[in-house]
Amino acid sequence: MTQMFIGNPHFTIKDIAVNASCPSNIALIKYWGKYAHQMPANPSISFTLNHCKTNTKMIFKANAPFTVKTFLSGKEEVQFAEKIAKYFRNIEAYLPWILKGSFEIHTENTFPHSSGIASSASGFGAIAKCLVEIERQFTAQEQKAEEKDDIDYTLKKASFLARLGSGSACRSLYDGLVVWGKTPEVQGSSDLYAVPYPNEEIHPIFRDFNDWVLLIHEGQKSVSSTVGHGLMNTNPYAERRFQEARENFVPMKEILKSGDIERFITLVEHEALTLHAMMMMSAPAFILMKTGTLEVINKIWNFRKETGLPLFFTLDAGANVHLLFPSSVSDGSSIPEFIEKELLPHTQNGGVVKDVMKW
């Protein structure tokens, strides 16, 4: 299945500098648990953000000893460089030129570090886009097969490569709603790369959504996502969770087409809480939510009960809360005021990152 992405070694390499930008994403149906080679234990669906991005410049010097230097906002990051070098070695089969030169990578995020926004997704997405652009320029100068210039192929290969760096990164290569993982509910879906959800099956209400991230905790997580995924291997509820995620694509497909916001809220919040329930049922168990996380959730539920307004939440693998609400109800409603007055006090330093999911 991966043969379509195997690189052709027979072309001339040269010094190249490329730039790429890639947004982060937030999953609605969660991916938690994986098999070898970054294969997901269940399919997932996400919204791609608009403003929270990683901007990357990659400089490749051909025929130099293989080395990797990385700079985050101008500061050299040696440990990250070691991680990227290992990643490059792992994907040599798909980019046969990758170890035949040196790399200098400069990267910047448009959002705060440790903010509950997946920097690994946007980061590896941007790196994958740079690598595919370098290869495109190599193959273009040698007039390779037309499929190498095909936009669909290029995006799929970038998504495929991003997945091998960080699973959820493969979803960041596309705008809007994106699916990763094989499911009969989405034609063309794959465990190898992500695909965009069919636009014609999405109600207009889901095309313009706010995602305001409350920074409940701005430090490092007590348990990394990598460790958390690994603990699913011994979680007694893992198989049932994987099956539930697969099953949840059936109502999600109906909801996205009908625009049923109430069912959408119920399903998205259930998925978020299930993710954290899996953490609490791991061995050893761990809890990434903080007191502020729980306070915010309870206040959201009370606000929705009292006003009927569609403010709801999702969570990533951390304490910070993604506040979701349609842009069509934000102007002139009490939602922004409620967030500012009632929810911001529960953040660590009054921090909120305001983004939108729009395409």
N, C-alpha and C positions, 0 to 999 in steps of 0.2 A: 504493500500500500504506500510505502514511503518512497518507492522508486521514482515517482514523478518529481520528487524534489532533489534527487541525487544530482550533484553538480558535475559539469563537464570540465575536466582539468585542462583541456587543450585550447587555451587562449593566452594571450600575452597580458601580464599584469603590469600596472604602472602606479606611480604615486597619485593618490586621489584624496581630496577632502570633500566631505559631503555633510549636509545638515538635515536633520529630521525633527519633527515635533510629533508627540503622541500624547493623547489625553489618558486620564485614568478612567475607571469604570466602577460601578457599584452593582453587585449582583442582587437580583430579586429572588430567584430560586438559586439557592446557595450550592457552591461546590465545596465540599469538605470531606477529604479522603481521596487518595489517589493510588494508582498502581505504578509499576515501573515505567520509566521513560515519560514521566509527567502525564500519564493517561488518567483521565478523571473517572472516579468511581460512579459518578452520576452526571447527567447533563445539567447545565446551568443556563440562566438567561440574565443579561445585565443591561443597564442603561450606560451609555458612554457620556461622560461629562463634556462640557464645552470649554471651560476656562482653566481647569486644573490639569496642567500639562507638564511634560518633561521636554525640554528643548536640548538637543544633543548635536554636537559637532564631532565628527570622527575623521581623524587624519590617518591615512594608511600610507606607509612608506614601503614600497615593494623591494623585495630581495634583501631586506635587512633581517638581522636575527629576530626571531619571534619574541616580542615583549609587548606588554600592555601597561600603559599609564592612564589613570583616570583622575579627573579633577571635578569635584562637586562645588559649584559656585566659586571656582578659582582655587579651591583648596585640594591638594593632592590627597587621594584616599588609597592607601596602599592595600588595605585588606579587600576593598572592593575590586581593585585591579586584579588581585589574585583570584577572586571569584569569577571575574569576567574572562580571565585567561583560561581557567578551567572550563568554562562554558564554551569558549571558542574551540578548545581541543575536542570537546564532545560533539561539536557540529561540523567537524572537518569533512565528513562524508558528503554533506550537503553544500559545502563551500570549500572545494579542494584547494583554493588559493589562500585560505585564511591563516595558515601557519607559515606562509612564505613572505612575511613582512612584519613590521612593527605597527602598533596602534597607539594613538594618543586620543583620548576621549574626554571631551569637555561637556559637562551636563549641568543643567539648572532646572529646578522645579519652580513653577509659578505658585506653589502652595507650600505651607510650612511643613517641615519635616515632622514625622510622628504625629500627624494630624488626623489619622483615621482615613486618609485618602491613600489609595494603593499606589505608592511610588514605585514599587517593584513592577506593577502592571504597566504604568506609563514609561518607566525607565527601560525595561527590556523591550517594550514595544518600539521605543525610539531607536534603540540599538539595532533591533531586527530590521527596521526600515532603512537605517544607514547601510547595513550589510547587504541588503537586497539591492539598494541603489548602486553600491560599489560594483556588485556583480553585474547589474544591468549595464553599467558603463563598460565593463570589460567585454561582455558578450555583444554589445551593440557595435563596438569597434571591430569586432571579428565577424559581424553579420551572422549571428547565430539564428537558430530556429525562431519562427515568428511567435511561438508560444512564450518565449522568454520575454517578449515585449507586451504580452497580453496583460491588461490591468488585473483581471480576475486571478490569473496565475500568480502574478507578483504579490497581490494582497494575501493570497492563500499561503504562499511560501513565507512571507513575512510573519503571518499569524502562526504558521507551523514552527518557525524558528523561535519566535517569542515564547511560545508554549514551553519549549525546551529550557528556557531560562527561568520563567515564572509562569505557572499554569494559567492564571487569570489574565496574564498579559496578552494572550492570544485574542481576547475579546476586545482589546483596546484599538485594534486596527481598523475598526468600522465605526461609523456613526450610528446613533440611535439605539435600538434594541438589537442585541447580539446573542447568539446561541453558541455554546460550546458543549460538545458531547452528543453522541448519537442518540436521537429520539425519533420515533415514528411520527411525532407531531410536527416536525419541521423537515421538509424535504431538503436533502443535501447536507444535513447536519453530520458532524464527524467528531470523533475523539481526537483527531490529528490536528485540527485547526478550527477556528470559529467561523461562523457564517452570519450575515445579517438576517434578522427576522424579516419575513416578507412585508413590505410596506403596505401593500393592499389589504393586509389583514389586521391593520392597527387603527383603532378608532382615533379621531383627531385629538381627543382629550389627553392621550398619552404622548403626543408629539411635542408638548411644551410644558415641562415639569420643572419645578424648583427642587434643588437639593442643597439645603443649608446644613453644613456640618458643624455641630456643637463640639468644641474641643474640651471634652470633659477631663481628659488626661493627655498631656503633651509629651510625656517621657516614653522610654522604651517599654514595650510590653513585657510582662513577666514570663510569658511563654511565647516563642516565635510561632508564626504560622506553619513553618516547616515541621517543627516538633508536634504541633497540634494535628496536622495532617497525619503524621506517623502514628499518633496515638489512636487513630481510628482503626488501625490494624488489629488492635486487641479490644476495641470497644464492643461490648456485648450487644449494643443496639445499632451497630453500624449498618448491617445488611438491611434492617428495616428502614433505616434512614435513607439509604441509597434508593430503595424501592419507592419510598414516599416521594422523594424528589422527582423520580421518573413519572409517578402518577400525577404529580402536581402540574405537569405540563398540559394535561387534558383540560382542567378548569382554567389554567392561565391562558390557553389558546382561545377559549370561549370569551373570557373576560376582556382580552385585548381587542377582540373583534367587536364586542357589544358596547364597550365603554362603561361596564358596570364597575364604578369606582368603589362601591361598598365591598364587593367581593374581592376587588384588587387589594384594598386595605387589609382585609382579613387574611388573605393569602400571604402578602408580603410581610406583615408583622409576624405571622406564624413561622415563616421561613427564618426570619431573623432570630426569633427566640429558640427555635429548634437548633440552630447553629450553636448557640451558647449552651443549650441543654446537653448537646453532645460533648462539649468541653467539661461540663460538670459530671458527666457519666463516664469520663475517661479514667484510666488507671495509670498514673496518678491523676486525680481530678484537678482541675484548675478553673479559676473564675477570672475573666478579663473585664467584666463589668465592674464599675465602681458605684459607690453610693449615689453619686450624681446621675449616673446612667438610669438607675431605678427611679429616682425622683422625677427625672424628665419623662420617662415612660408613663408613670402614673399621672402626671400632669397633662400629658397629651391625651390620655384616655378620658380624663375628666373634662377637658376642654371640648373634645369631640362629642361627648355625651351631652354637654350643656348647650353647645352651639350648633351641632350638626355639620360643622365645617370639616372638609376632608384634609385635615392635617394628620399625618401618620409618620411612622419611622421605619427605618431599617438599620441594621447594625452590621459592621464588618467584624473581623476577628480582633476586636479591641473594645475599649470603653466608650469611644466617641459615638455620637448619635447623628445619623443622617435624617434630617427632617424633610419629608417629602410632601409636596402639595402642588396641585395644578396651578400654573401661572394664571389661568383664567379666573381663579377665585382669590388671588392674592391682592390684586389692586382694589382698594376700597374696603377690604374685609379686615377683620380684627386679628388675622393670623400673624402678620409681621409684628404688630404691637404686642401680642401675647408672647411671641418668641423673645422679643427684646426685654420685656418686663418680668416674665415668669420663668423663662428657661435659661437665659444667659447667666443669671446668678449661680447656676449649678456648674458652669464651666470653670476650668482651673484659673484662667487669667482673663475671663471675659471674651474668649476667642470664639469666632465663628467664621467659617469659610463659606461664602455664598456662591453657588454655582447653579447652572441650569442644564437640563437635558432637553435639547431642542434640535430638530433637524427638519 
